[in-house]
Amino acid sequence: MGDFIQHGLGRWLHIMSGVMWIGLLYYFNFVQVDAMKKAAADTPPTGAGITKHVVPRALLFFRWGAVATVVFAFMILGDKALDVLLFREKAYVPIGIGGWLGLIMLFNVWVLIWPNQKKILGMVPATDEVKATARRVAFLASRTNTMLSIPMLFFMSSSALFHAPMFAR
Amino acid sequence: MKNPLDSLWGTVICGFVLTVVLFYLARAMMGGG
């Protein structure tokens, strides 16, 4: 029963919350950034509804999806978490690299993206100059996470590949 | 030089390049050379 909860339930919830997190990350980067540029160029600008109604809700599920993904990852790893993150066994290397990429991405969400988005959305007071800097930092952190998600997803799903004959020398 | 992360497809290409680099790093760490 414990094994079912840790690995069965844990893996299911980890993937579900991971889809929520990375799905919204891809929505921001593949859809919203370009759409907002085009909306800003309209006469009059048409992006206000997205900024007011879509972005705060998307960011809510995005940042808590990130937390849930990492919490369920630690639930799956259990008492092996430290061994994996410190690469104490060779077999842990692929999932360890994926885990570190996920932790860096979680850091970016809560330390770089969310505090700066609060300034951009007017949830905390900020001058136009501070908002411009916040916009650039949040944008680059979001793009960094999009870049890191590609190897992260590879290492999350490729443990078996490293033992396949086609990858052996 | 332009920051590749300013472009969506530059970001995706960087992600794939990083995947290849980390793949070889992982293989070396696992003793596969």
N, CA and C atoms of all chains as a GROMACS GRO file, in nm:
protein
  606
    1MET      N    1   0.084  -0.122   0.000
    1MET     CA    2   0.000   0.000   0.000
    1MET      C    3   0.087   0.127   0.000
    2GLY      N    4   0.192   0.123   0.086
    2GLY     CA    5   0.284   0.237   0.091
    2GLY      C    6   0.352   0.260  -0.042
    3ASP      N    7   0.390   0.151  -0.108
    3ASP     CA    8   0.456   0.159  -0.238
    3ASP      C    9   0.361   0.216  -0.344
    4PHE      N   10   0.233   0.175  -0.335
    4PHE     CA   11   0.133   0.227  -0.429
    4PHE      C   12   0.116   0.378  -0.412
    5ILE      N   13   0.110   0.422  -0.285
    5ILE     CA   14   0.092   0.566  -0.259
    5ILE      C   15   0.216   0.642  -0.306
    6GLN      N   16   0.338   0.592  -0.269
    6GLN     CA   17   0.461   0.665  -0.302
    6GLN      C   18   0.488   0.667  -0.452
    7HIS      N   19   0.481   0.551  -0.516
    7HIS     CA   20   0.521   0.543  -0.657
    7HIS      C   21   0.404   0.555  -0.753
    8GLY      N   22   0.294   0.484  -0.726
    8GLY     CA   23   0.179   0.489  -0.817
    8GLY      C   24   0.111   0.624  -0.812
    9LEU      N   25   0.060   0.658  -0.695
    9LEU     CA   26  -0.010   0.785  -0.676
    9LEU      C   27   0.085   0.903  -0.696
   10GLY      N   28   0.206   0.891  -0.639
   10GLY     CA   29   0.306   0.999  -0.648
   10GLY      C   30   0.342   1.031  -0.792
   11ARG      N   31   0.367   0.927  -0.872
   11ARG     CA   32   0.406   0.948  -1.013
   11ARG      C   33   0.292   1.013  -1.091
   12TRP      N   34   0.169   0.963  -1.066
   12TRP     CA   35   0.050   1.017  -1.134
   12TRP      C   36   0.034   1.167  -1.103
   13LEU      N   37   0.041   1.202  -0.974
   13LEU     CA   38   0.022   1.341  -0.933
   13LEU      C   39   0.139   1.428  -0.980
   14HIS      N   40   0.260   1.372  -0.983
   14HIS     CA   41   0.379   1.444  -1.031
   14HIS      C   42   0.361   1.480  -1.179
   15ILE      N   43   0.317   1.384  -1.258
   15ILE     CA   44   0.299   1.409  -1.402
   15ILE      C   45   0.185   1.507  -1.425
   16MET      N   46   0.074   1.490  -1.350
   16MET     CA   47  -0.041   1.578  -1.367
   16MET      C   48  -0.005   1.724  -1.333
   17SER      N   49   0.063   1.745  -1.221
   17SER     CA   50   0.100   1.882  -1.185
   17SER      C   51   0.210   1.935  -1.277
   18GLY      N   52   0.296   1.843  -1.326
   18GLY     CA   53   0.400   1.884  -1.420
   18GLY      C   54   0.341   1.931  -1.552
   19VAL      N   55   0.234   1.864  -1.597
   19VAL     CA   56   0.166   1.908  -1.720
   19VAL      C   57   0.106   2.047  -1.699
   20MET      N   58   0.047   2.068  -1.581
   20MET     CA   59  -0.010   2.199  -1.547
   20MET      C   60   0.099   2.308  -1.555
   21TRP      N   61   0.214   2.280  -1.490
   21TRP     CA   62   0.324   2.378  -1.483
   21TRP      C   63   0.384   2.404  -1.622
   22ILE      N   64   0.432   2.298  -1.687
   22ILE     CA   65   0.502   2.317  -1.814
   22ILE      C   66   0.404   2.356  -1.924
   23GLY      N   67   0.279   2.308  -1.914
   23GLY     CA   68   0.178   2.348  -2.011
   23GLY      C   69   0.155   2.498  -2.009
   24LEU      N   70   0.145   2.554  -1.889
   24LEU     CA   71   0.125   2.699  -1.878
   24LEU      C   72   0.252   2.774  -1.916
   25LEU      N   73   0.369   2.718  -1.885
   25LEU     CA   74   0.496   2.780  -1.929
   25LEU      C   75   0.499   2.789  -2.082
   26TYR      N   76   0.458   2.682  -2.149
   26TYR     CA   77   0.457   2.681  -2.295
   26TYR      C   78   0.348   2.775  -2.348
   27TYR      N   79   0.234   2.784  -2.276
   27TYR     CA   80   0.131   2.881  -2.316
   27TYR      C   81   0.190   3.022  -2.314
   28PHE      N   82   0.257   3.057  -2.205
   28PHE     CA   83   0.316   3.192  -2.194
   28PHE      C   84   0.413   3.217  -2.309
   29ASN      N   85   0.503   3.120  -2.335
   29ASN     CA   86   0.612   3.143  -2.429
   29ASN      C   87   0.574   3.122  -2.575
   30PHE      N   88   0.492   3.020  -2.602
   30PHE     CA   89   0.459   2.990  -2.741
   30PHE      C   90   0.338   3.070  -2.789
   31VAL      N   91   0.251   3.114  -2.695
   31VAL     CA   92   0.126   3.179  -2.736
   31VAL      C   93   0.118   3.325  -2.689
   32GLN      N   94   0.128   3.345  -2.556
   32GLN     CA   95   0.090   3.475  -2.502
   32GLN      C   96   0.186   3.590  -2.538
   33VAL      N   97   0.318   3.562  -2.532
   33VAL     CA   98   0.415   3.670  -2.557
   33VAL      C   99   0.390   3.733  -2.694
   34ASP      N  100   0.377   3.649  -2.797
   34ASP     CA  101   0.357   3.700  -2.932
   34ASP      C  102   0.218   3.763  -2.948
   35ALA      N  103   0.118   3.698  -2.886
   35ALA     CA  104  -0.019   3.750  -2.896
   35ALA      C  105  -0.030   3.889  -2.831
   36MET      N  106   0.039   3.907  -2.717
   36MET     CA  107   0.033   4.036  -2.647
   36MET      C  108   0.103   4.146  -2.726
   37LYS      N  109   0.211   4.109  -2.798
   37LYS     CA  110   0.279   4.208  -2.884
   37LYS      C  111   0.183   4.256  -2.992
   38LYS      N  112   0.111   4.161  -3.052
   38LYS     CA  113   0.016   4.196  -3.159
   38LYS      C  114  -0.102   4.275  -3.102
   39ALA      N  115  -0.147   4.237  -2.981
   39ALA     CA  116  -0.259   4.308  -2.917
   39ALA      C  117  -0.219   4.452  -2.884
   40ALA      N  118  -0.093   4.472  -2.844
   40ALA     CA  119  -0.044   4.607  -2.810
   40ALA      C  120  -0.035   4.694  -2.934
   41ALA      N  121  -0.015   4.630  -3.052
   41ALA     CA  122  -0.002   4.706  -3.177
   41ALA      C  123  -0.138   4.742  -3.237
   42ASP      N  124  -0.247   4.682  -3.185
   42ASP     CA  125  -0.382   4.715  -3.234
   42ASP      C  126  -0.418   4.859  -3.199
   43THR      N  127  -0.511   4.917  -3.276
   43THR     CA  128  -0.560   5.052  -3.244
   43THR      C  129  -0.711   5.044  -3.221
   44PRO      N  130  -0.759   5.065  -3.098
   44PRO     CA  131  -0.679   5.081  -2.975
   44PRO      C  132  -0.623   4.945  -2.932
   45PRO      N  133  -0.525   4.942  -2.838
   45PRO     CA  134  -0.467   4.815  -2.791
   45PRO      C  135  -0.575   4.722  -2.734
   46THR      N  136  -0.562   4.591  -2.761
   46THR     CA  137  -0.669   4.497  -2.724
   46THR      C  138  -0.626   4.394  -2.619
   47GLY      N  139  -0.510   4.414  -2.556
   47GLY     CA  140  -0.459   4.312  -2.464
   47GLY      C  141  -0.505   4.326  -2.319
   48ALA      N  142  -0.580   4.432  -2.289
   48ALA     CA  143  -0.613   4.460  -2.148
   48ALA      C  144  -0.689   4.345  -2.082
   49GLY      N  145  -0.781   4.283  -2.155
   49GLY     CA  146  -0.860   4.173  -2.099
   49GLY      C  147  -0.774   4.054  -2.063
   50ILE      N  148  -0.673   4.027  -2.147
   50ILE     CA  149  -0.582   3.915  -2.119
   50ILE      C  150  -0.503   3.945  -1.992
   51THR      N  151  -0.448   4.067  -1.985
   51THR     CA  152  -0.369   4.106  -1.868
   51THR      C  153  -0.452   4.101  -1.741
   52LYS      N  154  -0.580   4.144  -1.751
   52LYS     CA  155  -0.664   4.153  -1.632
   52LYS      C  156  -0.721   4.017  -1.590
   53HIS      N  157  -0.766   3.937  -1.687
   53HIS     CA  158  -0.842   3.816  -1.652
   53HIS      C  159  -0.765   3.686  -1.672
   54VAL      N  160  -0.677   3.680  -1.772
   54VAL     CA  161  -0.610   3.553  -1.804
   54VAL      C  162  -0.478   3.539  -1.728
   55VAL      N  163  -0.393   3.642  -1.733
   55VAL     CA  164  -0.257   3.630  -1.677
   55VAL      C  165  -0.257   3.597  -1.527
   56PRO      N  166  -0.334   3.669  -1.443
   56PRO     CA  167  -0.327   3.636  -1.299
   56PRO      C  168  -0.370   3.491  -1.270
   57ARG      N  169  -0.473   3.442  -1.340
   57ARG     CA  170  -0.520   3.306  -1.318
   57ARG      C  171  -0.418   3.203  -1.370
   58ALA      N  172  -0.361   3.233  -1.487
   58ALA     CA  173  -0.259   3.142  -1.544
   58ALA      C  174  -0.138   3.137  -1.450
   59LEU      N  175  -0.098   3.252  -1.397
   59LEU     CA  176   0.018   3.256  -1.305
   59LEU      C  177  -0.010   3.182  -1.174
   60LEU      N  178  -0.136   3.187  -1.128
   60LEU     CA  179  -0.173   3.116  -1.005
   60LEU      C  180  -0.149   2.965  -1.021
   61PHE      N  181  -0.205   2.907  -1.128
   61PHE     CA  182  -0.190   2.763  -1.150
   61PHE      C  183  -0.046   2.728  -1.189
   62PHE      N  184   0.022   2.823  -1.257
   62PHE     CA  185   0.161   2.803  -1.299
   62PHE      C  186   0.254   2.789  -1.178
   63ARG      N  187   0.246   2.884  -1.085
   63ARG     CA  188   0.344   2.882  -0.975
   63ARG      C  189   0.313   2.771  -0.873
   64TRP      N  190   0.184   2.743  -0.850
   64TRP     CA  191   0.151   2.636  -0.756
   64TRP      C  192   0.164   2.499  -0.822
   65GLY      N  193   0.147   2.493  -0.953
   65GLY     CA  194   0.176   2.370  -1.027
   65GLY      C  195   0.323   2.334  -1.014
   66ALA      N  196   0.409   2.437  -1.016
   66ALA     CA  197   0.553   2.416  -1.001
   66ALA      C  198   0.584   2.356  -0.863
   67VAL      N  199   0.522   2.412  -0.760
   67VAL     CA  200   0.544   2.361  -0.624
   67VAL      C  201   0.496   2.217  -0.613
   68ALA      N  202   0.374   2.191  -0.663
   68ALA     CA  203   0.317   2.056  -0.653
   68ALA      C  204   0.405   1.955  -0.727
   69THR      N  205   0.456   1.994  -0.844
   69THR     CA  206   0.540   1.903  -0.923
   69THR      C  207   0.663   1.860  -0.842
   70VAL      N  208   0.728   1.958  -0.778
   70VAL     CA  209   0.850   1.928  -0.702
   70VAL      C  210   0.817   1.850  -0.573
   71VAL      N  211   0.708   1.886  -0.508
   71VAL     CA  212   0.667   1.813  -0.386
   71VAL      C  213   0.642   1.666  -0.420
   72PHE      N  214   0.568   1.640  -0.529
   72PHE     CA  215   0.540   1.500  -0.567
   72PHE      C  216   0.665   1.429  -0.617
   73ALA      N  217   0.760   1.505  -0.673
   73ALA     CA  218   0.887   1.444  -0.714
   73ALA      C  219   0.960   1.391  -0.590
   74PHE      N  220   0.962   1.472  -0.484
   74PHE     CA  221   1.028   1.428  -0.359
   74PHE      C  222   0.952   1.312  -0.295
   75MET      N  223   0.819   1.311  -0.315
   75MET     CA  224   0.739   1.198  -0.263
   75MET      C  225   0.780   1.068  -0.334
   76ILE      N  226   0.802   1.075  -0.465
   76ILE     CA  227   0.844   0.956  -0.540
   76ILE      C  228   0.984   0.913  -0.496
   77LEU      N  229   1.075   1.011  -0.485
   77LEU     CA  230   1.215   0.978  -0.452
   77LEU      C  231   1.229   0.927  -0.309
   78GLY      N  232   1.143   0.976  -0.219
   78GLY     CA  233   1.145   0.930  -0.080
   78GLY      C  234   1.283   0.947  -0.018
   79ASP      N  235   1.331   0.842   0.050
   79ASP     CA  236   1.460   0.854   0.121
   79ASP      C  237   1.580   0.847   0.026
   80LYS      N  238   1.554   0.833  -0.105
   80LYS     CA  239   1.663   0.832  -0.205
   80LYS      C  240   1.689   0.973  -0.260
   81ALA      N  241   1.610   1.073  -0.217
   81ALA     CA  242   1.618   1.207  -0.277
   81ALA      C  243   1.759   1.264  -0.275
   82LEU      N  244   1.823   1.258  -0.158
   82LEU     CA  245   1.957   1.316  -0.145
   82LEU      C  246   2.058   1.236  -0.229
   83ASP      N  247   2.045   1.104  -0.229
   83ASP     CA  248   2.135   1.019  -0.309
   83ASP      C  249   2.125   1.055  -0.457
   84VAL      N  250   2.002   1.081  -0.503
   84VAL     CA  251   1.979   1.116  -0.644
   84VAL      C  252   2.041   1.252  -0.674
   85LEU      N  253   2.013   1.351  -0.589
   85LEU     CA  254   2.061   1.487  -0.617
   85LEU      C  255   2.213   1.498  -0.603
   86LEU      N  256   2.273   1.407  -0.526
   86LEU     CA  257   2.420   1.408  -0.512
   86LEU      C  258   2.486   1.305  -0.604
   87PHE      N  259   2.407   1.243  -0.692
   87PHE     CA  260   2.457   1.144  -0.791
   87PHE      C  261   2.540   1.034  -0.723
   88ARG      N  262   2.489   0.980  -0.612
   88ARG     CA  263   2.569   0.884  -0.535
   88ARG      C  264   2.580   0.748  -0.604
   89GLU      N  265   2.490   0.721  -0.698
   89GLU     CA  266   2.503   0.599  -0.779
   89GLU      C  267   2.494   0.638  -0.926
   90LYS      N  268   2.566   0.565  -1.011
   90LYS     CA  269   2.569   0.600  -1.154
   90LYS      C  270   2.429   0.597  -1.215
   91ALA      N  271   2.347   0.503  -1.169
   91ALA     CA  272   2.212   0.491  -1.225
   91ALA      C  273   2.125   0.613  -1.193
   92TYR      N  274   2.165   0.691  -1.092
   92TYR     CA  275   2.086   0.808  -1.054
   92TYR      C  276   2.119   0.932  -1.138
   93VAL      N  277   2.224   0.924  -1.221
   93VAL     CA  278   2.270   1.044  -1.292
   93VAL      C  279   2.161   1.107  -1.380
   94PRO      N  280   2.094   1.030  -1.470
   94PRO     CA  281   1.994   1.096  -1.555
   94PRO      C  282   1.882   1.164  -1.475
   95ILE      N  283   1.824   1.093  -1.378
   95ILE     CA  284   1.713   1.152  -1.302
   95ILE      C  285   1.766   1.263  -1.210
   96GLY      N  286   1.893   1.252  -1.166
   96GLY     CA  287   1.954   1.357  -1.084
   96GLY      C  288   1.967   1.487  -1.163
   97ILE      N  289   2.014   1.475  -1.290
   97ILE     CA  290   2.026   1.595  -1.375
   97ILE      C  291   1.887   1.655  -1.400
   98GLY      N  292   1.789   1.569  -1.431
   98GLY     CA  293   1.652   1.618  -1.451
   98GLY      C  294   1.599   1.687  -1.326
   99GLY      N  295   1.629   1.629  -1.210
   99GLY     CA  296   1.585   1.688  -1.083
   99GLY      C  297   1.646   1.824  -1.058
  100TRP      N  298   1.777   1.838  -1.085
  100TRP     CA  299   1.842   1.968  -1.066
  100TRP      C  300   1.783   2.073  -1.161
  101LEU      N  301   1.758   2.032  -1.286
  101LEU     CA  302   1.698   2.127  -1.382
  101LEU      C  303   1.561   2.173  -1.331
  102GLY      N  304   1.482   2.078  -1.276
  102GLY     CA  305   1.350   2.112  -1.221
  102GLY      C  306   1.361   2.208  -1.102
  103LEU      N  307   1.462   2.185  -1.017
  103LEU     CA  308   1.479   2.273  -0.900
  103LEU      C  309   1.520   2.414  -0.943
  104ILE      N  310   1.608   2.422  -1.044
  104ILE     CA  311   1.648   2.555  -1.096
  104ILE      C  312   1.524   2.626  -1.152
  105MET      N  313   1.440   2.550  -1.222
  105MET     CA  314   1.320   2.610  -1.281
  105MET      C  315   1.223   2.657  -1.172
  106LEU      N  316   1.211   2.579  -1.065
  106LEU     CA  317   1.124   2.621  -0.953
  106LEU      C  318   1.177   2.751  -0.891
  107PHE      N  319   1.310   2.758  -0.875
  107PHE     CA  320   1.374   2.881  -0.824
  107PHE      C  321   1.338   2.999  -0.914
  108ASN      N  322   1.351   2.981  -1.046
  108ASN     CA  323   1.320   3.089  -1.140
  108ASN      C  324   1.175   3.135  -1.126
  109VAL      N  325   1.082   3.039  -1.107
  109VAL     CA  326   0.940   3.073  -1.096
  109VAL      C  327   0.916   3.163  -0.975
  110TRP      N  328   0.967   3.119  -0.858
  110TRP     CA  329   0.931   3.189  -0.733
  110TRP      C  330   1.021   3.307  -0.700
  111VAL      N  331   1.145   3.308  -0.752
  111VAL     CA  332   1.237   3.416  -0.716
  111VAL      C  333   1.248   3.521  -0.827
  112LEU      N  334   1.235   3.479  -0.953
  112LEU     CA  335   1.251   3.575  -1.063
  112LEU      C  336   1.120   3.609  -1.135
  113ILE      N  337   1.040   3.507  -1.165
  113ILE     CA  338   0.920   3.535  -1.247
  113ILE      C  339   0.808   3.597  -1.164
  114TRP      N  340   0.766   3.529  -1.057
  114TRP     CA  341   0.647   3.574  -0.982
  114TRP      C  342   0.666   3.712  -0.916
  115PRO      N  343   0.777   3.740  -0.845
  115PRO     CA  344   0.792   3.874  -0.785
  115PRO      C  345   0.791   3.985  -0.890
  116ASN      N  346   0.850   3.958  -1.008
  116ASN     CA  347   0.852   4.060  -1.113
  116ASN      C  348   0.717   4.072  -1.181
  117GLN      N  349   0.645   3.960  -1.195
  117GLN     CA  350   0.510   3.968  -1.253
  117GLN      C  351   0.416   4.050  -1.164
  118LYS      N  352   0.437   4.041  -1.033
  118LYS     CA  353   0.352   4.120  -0.940
  118LYS      C  354   0.372   4.270  -0.966
  119LYS      N  355   0.497   4.309  -0.997
  119LYS     CA  356   0.523   4.451  -1.030
  119LYS      C  357   0.458   4.488  -1.163
  120ILE      N  358   0.473   4.398  -1.263
  120ILE     CA  359   0.419   4.426  -1.397
  120ILE      C  360   0.267   4.440  -1.392
  121LEU      N  361   0.202   4.352  -1.314
  121LEU     CA  362   0.055   4.351  -1.308
  121LEU      C  363  -0.003   4.455  -1.212
  122GLY      N  364   0.086   4.528  -1.143
  122GLY     CA  365   0.040   4.632  -1.052
  122GLY      C  366  -0.008   4.578  -0.917
  123MET      N  367   0.030   4.454  -0.885
  123MET     CA  368  -0.009   4.397  -0.756
  123MET      C  369   0.078   4.452  -0.644
  124VAL      N  370   0.196   4.500  -0.679
  124VAL     CA  371   0.280   4.576  -0.585
  124VAL      C  372   0.320   4.706  -0.654
  125PRO      N  373   0.336   4.816  -0.578
  125PRO     CA  374   0.366   4.944  -0.643
  125PRO      C  375   0.503   4.942  -0.710
  126ALA      N  376   0.511   5.000  -0.831
  126ALA     CA  377   0.638   5.007  -0.903
  126ALA      C  378   0.634   5.122  -1.003
  127THR      N  379   0.748   5.191  -1.018
  127THR     CA  380   0.756   5.298  -1.118
  127THR      C  381   0.763   5.234  -1.257
  128ASP      N  382   0.746   5.318  -1.360
  128ASP     CA  383   0.753   5.266  -1.498
  128ASP      C  384   0.890   5.206  -1.527
  129GLU      N  385   0.994   5.270  -1.470
  129GLU     CA  386   1.131   5.220  -1.492
  129GLU      C  387   1.149   5.081  -1.427
  130VAL      N  388   1.100   5.069  -1.305
  130VAL     CA  389   1.109   4.939  -1.234
  130VAL      C  390   1.028   4.833  -1.308
  131LYS      N  391   0.911   4.874  -1.360
  131LYS     CA  392   0.826   4.781  -1.436
  131LYS      C  393   0.897   4.732  -1.561
  132ALA      N  394   0.968   4.823  -1.629
  132ALA     CA  395   1.040   4.785  -1.752
  132ALA      C  396   1.149   4.682  -1.720
  133THR      N  397   1.222   4.704  -1.612
  133THR     CA  398   1.326   4.607  -1.571
  133THR      C  399   1.262   4.475  -1.532
  134ALA      N  400   1.151   4.484  -1.457
  134ALA     CA  401   1.081   4.362  -1.412
  134ALA      C  402   1.033   4.281  -1.531
  135ARG      N  403   0.984   4.351  -1.634
  135ARG     CA  404   0.933   4.284  -1.755
  135ARG      C  405   1.046   4.205  -1.823
  136ARG      N  406   1.164   4.268  -1.830
  136ARG     CA  407   1.279   4.204  -1.895
  136ARG      C  408   1.328   4.082  -1.814
  137VAL      N  409   1.337   4.098  -1.683
  137VAL     CA  410   1.386   3.988  -1.597
  137VAL      C  411   1.287   3.871  -1.602
  138ALA      N  412   1.157   3.900  -1.589
  138ALA     CA  413   1.056   3.794  -1.591
  138ALA      C  414   1.056   3.723  -1.726
  139PHE      N  415   1.070   3.802  -1.834
  139PHE     CA  416   1.072   3.744  -1.968
  139PHE      C  417   1.190   3.649  -1.986
  140LEU      N  418   1.310   3.696  -1.947
  140LEU     CA  419   1.430   3.611  -1.965
  140LEU      C  420   1.426   3.488  -1.875
  141ALA      N  421   1.372   3.501  -1.754
  141ALA     CA  422   1.360   3.385  -1.664
  141ALA      C  423   1.262   3.284  -1.722
  142SER      N  424   1.154   3.333  -1.782
  142SER     CA  425   1.054   3.246  -1.842
  142SER      C  426   1.114   3.174  -1.964
  143ARG      N  427   1.190   3.249  -2.045
  143ARG     CA  428   1.256   3.189  -2.162
  143ARG      C  429   1.362   3.088  -2.117
  144THR      N  430   1.433   3.120  -2.009
  144THR     CA  431   1.533   3.026  -1.956
  144THR      C  432   1.465   2.896  -1.915
  145ASN      N  433   1.350   2.907  -1.849
  145ASN     CA  434   1.277   2.787  -1.807
  145ASN      C  435   1.228   2.707  -1.928
  146THR      N  436   1.186   2.777  -2.033
  146THR     CA  437   1.144   2.706  -2.155
  146THR      C  438   1.262   2.627  -2.211
  147MET      N  439   1.379   2.692  -2.214
  147MET     CA  440   1.501   2.625  -2.263
  147MET      C  441   1.534   2.504  -2.174
  148LEU      N  442   1.532   2.524  -2.041
  148LEU     CA  443   1.569   2.416  -1.948
  148LEU      C  444   1.467   2.302  -1.949
  149SER      N  445   1.341   2.334  -1.983
  149SER     CA  446   1.238   2.229  -1.982
  149SER      C  447   1.269   2.120  -2.085
  150ILE      N  448   1.341   2.156  -2.191
  150ILE     CA  449   1.368   2.059  -2.299
  150ILE      C  450   1.461   1.947  -2.249
  151PRO      N  451   1.581   1.979  -2.195
  151PRO     CA  452   1.660   1.870  -2.136
  151PRO      C  453   1.595   1.810  -2.011
  152MET      N  454   1.522   1.892  -1.932
  152MET     CA  455   1.458   1.838  -1.811
  152MET      C  456   1.362   1.724  -1.849
  153LEU      N  457   1.278   1.746  -1.950
  153LEU     CA  458   1.183   1.643  -1.991
  153LEU      C  459   1.254   1.522  -2.051
  154PHE      N  460   1.368   1.549  -2.119
  154PHE     CA  461   1.448   1.437  -2.173
  154PHE      C  462   1.498   1.349  -2.059
  155PHE      N  463   1.556   1.411  -1.957
  155PHE     CA  464   1.615   1.332  -1.847
  155PHE      C  465   1.507   1.268  -1.759
  156MET      N  466   1.387   1.331  -1.753
  156MET     CA  467   1.279   1.271  -1.676
  156MET      C  468   1.229   1.142  -1.741
  157SER      N  469   1.245   1.135  -1.873
  157SER     CA  470   1.183   1.022  -1.945
  157SER      C  471   1.286   0.927  -2.007
  158SER      N  472   1.415   0.948  -1.980
  158SER     CA  473   1.515   0.876  -2.058
  158SER      C  474   1.602   0.780  -1.978
  159SER      N  475   1.570   0.755  -1.853
  159SER     CA  476   1.657   0.669  -1.773
  159SER      C  477   1.686   0.536  -1.844
  160ALA      N  478   1.582   0.477  -1.903
  160ALA     CA  479   1.600   0.347  -1.970
  160ALA      C  480   1.691   0.360  -2.091
  161LEU      N  481   1.687   0.477  -2.157
  161LEU     CA  482   1.769   0.498  -2.277
  161LEU      C  483   1.918   0.480  -2.249
  162PHE      N  484   1.961   0.523  -2.131
  162PHE     CA  485   2.104   0.519  -2.100
  162PHE      C  486   2.156   0.376  -2.086
  163HIS      N  487   2.062   0.282  -2.073
  163HIS     CA  488   2.104   0.142  -2.062
  163HIS      C  489   2.076   0.065  -2.191
  164ALA      N  490   2.022   0.135  -2.292
  164ALA     CA  491   1.989   0.067  -2.418
  164ALA      C  492   2.117   0.045  -2.500
  165PRO      N  493   2.125  -0.065  -2.574
  165PRO     CA  494   2.246  -0.095  -2.651
  165PRO      C  495   2.283   0.016  -2.750
  166MET      N  496   2.181   0.084  -2.805
  166MET     CA  497   2.212   0.187  -2.906
  166MET      C  498   2.292   0.304  -2.848
  167PHE      N  499   2.289   0.322  -2.715
  167PHE     CA  500   2.365   0.431  -2.654
  167PHE      C  501   2.495   0.383  -2.593
  168ALA      N  502   2.516   0.253  -2.588
  168ALA     CA  503   2.639   0.200  -2.528
  168ALA      C  504   2.751   0.206  -2.631
  169ARG      N  505   2.870   0.221  -2.582
  169ARG     CA  506   2.984   0.228  -2.674
  169ARG      C  507   3.032   0.090  -2.712
  170MET      N  508   2.624   4.061  -2.989
  170MET     CA  509   2.549   3.944  -3.036
  170MET      C  510   2.409   3.943  -2.974
  171LYS      N  511   2.311   3.906  -3.052
  171LYS     CA  512   2.173   3.905  -3.003
  171LYS      C  513   2.152   3.788  -2.905
  172ASN      N  514   2.074   3.811  -2.801
  172ASN     CA  515   2.045   3.704  -2.704
  172ASN      C  516   1.950   3.602  -2.769
  173PRO      N  517   1.991   3.476  -2.782
  173PRO     CA  518   1.902   3.379  -2.847
  173PRO      C  519   1.769   3.360  -2.774
  174LEU      N  520   1.766   3.393  -2.644
  174LEU     CA  521   1.641   3.376  -2.568
  174LEU      C  522   1.536   3.483  -2.604
  175ASP      N  523   1.579   3.588  -2.677
  175ASP     CA  524   1.481   3.686  -2.724
  175ASP      C  525   1.390   3.629  -2.832
  176SER      N  526   1.439   3.524  -2.897
  176SER     CA  527   1.359   3.460  -3.001
  176SER      C  528   1.306   3.326  -2.949
  177LEU      N  529   1.180   3.297  -2.978
  177LEU     CA  530   1.121   3.170  -2.932
  177LEU      C  531   1.198   3.051  -2.988
  178TRP      N  532   1.226   3.056  -3.118
  178TRP     CA  533   1.292   2.940  -3.181
  178TRP      C  534   1.439   2.934  -3.141
  179GLY      N  535   1.501   3.050  -3.112
  179GLY     CA  536   1.636   3.050  -3.056
  179GLY      C  537   1.638   2.978  -2.921
  180THR      N  538   1.534   3.002  -2.842
  180THR     CA  539   1.520   2.936  -2.711
  180THR      C  540   1.508   2.785  -2.727
  181VAL      N  541   1.424   2.743  -2.822
  181VAL     CA  542   1.403   2.599  -2.845
  181VAL      C  543   1.533   2.533  -2.892
  182ILE      N  544   1.604   2.600  -2.984
  182ILE     CA  545   1.731   2.544  -3.035
  182ILE      C  546   1.832   2.533  -2.921
  183CYS      N  547   1.840   2.637  -2.836
  183CYS     CA  548   1.930   2.632  -2.719
  183CYS      C  549   1.894   2.512  -2.630
  184GLY      N  550   1.765   2.486  -2.614
  184GLY     CA  551   1.720   2.373  -2.533
  184GLY      C  552   1.767   2.240  -2.590
  185PHE      N  553   1.758   2.226  -2.721
  185PHE     CA  554   1.803   2.101  -2.784
  185PHE      C  555   1.955   2.087  -2.774
  186VAL      N  556   2.027   2.197  -2.795
  186VAL     CA  557   2.175   2.193  -2.785
  186VAL      C  558   2.215   2.155  -2.642
  187LEU      N  559   2.148   2.217  -2.544
  187LEU     CA  560   2.178   2.186  -2.403
  187LEU      C  561   2.149   2.039  -2.371
  188THR      N  562   2.043   1.987  -2.431
  188THR     CA  563   2.009   1.845  -2.411
  188THR      C  564   2.123   1.754  -2.459
  189VAL      N  565   2.178   1.786  -2.576
  189VAL     CA  566   2.289   1.705  -2.631
  189VAL      C  567   2.410   1.714  -2.540
  190VAL      N  568   2.444   1.836  -2.496
  190VAL     CA  569   2.560   1.857  -2.408
  190VAL      C  570   2.542   1.777  -2.279
  191LEU      N  571   2.423   1.790  -2.218
  191LEU     CA  572   2.399   1.721  -2.090
  191LEU      C  573   2.391   1.570  -2.109
  192PHE      N  574   2.347   1.525  -2.226
  192PHE     CA  575   2.344   1.381  -2.252
  192PHE      C  576   2.485   1.324  -2.247
  193TYR      N  577   2.580   1.393  -2.315
  193TYR     CA  578   2.718   1.343  -2.316
  193TYR      C  579   2.781   1.355  -2.176
  194LEU      N  580   2.745   1.460  -2.104
  194LEU     CA  581   2.794   1.476  -1.966
  194LEU      C  582   2.743   1.359  -1.879
  195ALA      N  583   2.614   1.328  -1.892
  195ALA     CA  584   2.555   1.219  -1.814
  195ALA      C  585   2.623   1.087  -1.848
  196ARG      N  586   2.645   1.066  -1.978
  196ARG     CA  587   2.706   0.940  -2.020
  196ARG      C  588   2.849   0.928  -1.964
  197ALA      N  589   2.922   1.041  -1.963
  197ALA     CA  590   3.058   1.040  -1.906
  197ALA      C  591   3.053   1.013  -1.754
  198MET      N  592   2.954   1.076  -1.686
  198MET     CA  593   2.941   1.056  -1.541
  198MET      C  594   2.906   0.912  -1.507
  199MET      N  595   2.839   0.846  -1.601
  199MET     CA  596   2.800   0.706  -1.577
  199MET      C  597   2.908   0.608  -1.620
  200GLY      N  598   3.021   0.664  -1.665
  200GLY     CA  599   3.134   0.578  -1.701
  200GLY      C  600   3.130   0.527  -1.844
  201GLY      N  601   3.043   0.588  -1.924
  201GLY     CA  602   3.033   0.544  -2.064
  201GLY      C  603   3.129   0.617  -2.154
  202GLY      N  604   3.210   0.707  -2.097
  202GLY     CA  605   3.308   0.782  -2.177
  202GLY      C  606   3.238   0.898  -2.239
   0.00000   0.00000   0.00000
